[in-house]
Amino acid sequence: VSASGETGGKARAKAKTRSSRAGLQFPVGRVHRLLRKGNYAERVGYLTAEILELAGNAARNNKKTRIIPRHLQLAVRKDEELNKLLGGVTIAQGGVLPNIQAVLLPKKTEKPAKAK
């Protein structure tokens, strides 16, 4: 028996939060719990499947069998909802949608009709 009255064994270490261990200000435990309960894997999986389906169609339209970043860009920008969701996202090597302003196109000249 020690002077303080404890009977053998190690004293339990003082609890230390994961936030303080990592030197962070936000609650690591709470964020972890919310990530687990948020079903984010299902949501991200759905979005991925949606984008890949449209990108596969874009690749097929260009007679290619491999999806490249250009196909992802075409798929996302042509779909209204995905374009809104990923509006601030830059896809590397994606290029831009083909678009020529109507004013820049050559004027159509009408051919005079031949009289018979």
Backbone hydrogen bonds, N-H to C=O, Kabsch-Sander energy under -0.5 kcal/mol:
donor,donor_aa,acceptor,acceptor_aa,energy
2,S,6,E,-1.8
5,G,2,S,-1.3
8,G,6,E,-0.7
21,R,17,T,-2.0
22,A,18,R,-2.1
23,G,19,S,-0.8
24,L,19,S,-3.0
28,V,26,F,-0.8
31,V,27,P,-2.1
32,H,28,V,-2.5
33,R,29,G,-2.2
34,L,30,R,-2.5
35,L,31,V,-2.4
36,R,32,H,-2.0
37,K,33,R,-2.3
38,G,34,L,-0.9
39,N,36,R,-0.7
40,Y,35,L,-0.6
43,R,39,N,-1.5
44,V,40,Y,-3.0
45,G,41,A,-2.2
46,Y,42,E,-2.1
47,L,43,R,-2.2
48,T,44,V,-2.5
49,A,45,G,-2.3
50,E,46,Y,-2.3
51,I,47,L,-2.5
52,L,48,T,-2.8
53,E,49,A,-2.1
54,L,50,E,-1.9
55,A,51,I,-2.6
56,G,52,L,-2.4
57,N,53,E,-1.9
58,A,54,L,-2.1
59,A,55,A,-2.4
60,R,56,G,-2.4
61,N,57,N,-2.4
62,N,58,A,-1.3
63,K,60,R,-1.7
64,K,59,A,-2.8
68,I,66,R,-0.5
71,H,68,I,-1.1
72,L,68,I,-1.6
73,Q,69,P,-2.5
74,L,70,R,-2.4
75,A,71,H,-2.4
76,V,72,L,-2.7
77,R,73,Q,-2.6
78,K,74,L,-1.6
79,D,75,A,-1.0
80,E,78,K,-0.6
83,N,79,D,-2.4
84,K,80,E,-1.7
85,L,81,E,-2.3
86,L,82,L,-2.9
87,G,84,K,-1.0
89,V,86,L,-1.4
91,I,89,V,-0.6
92,A,90,T,-0.7
94,G,91,I,-1.8
104,L,101,Q,-1.1
105,L,101,Q,-0.6
105,L,102,A,-0.9
109,T,107,K,-0.6
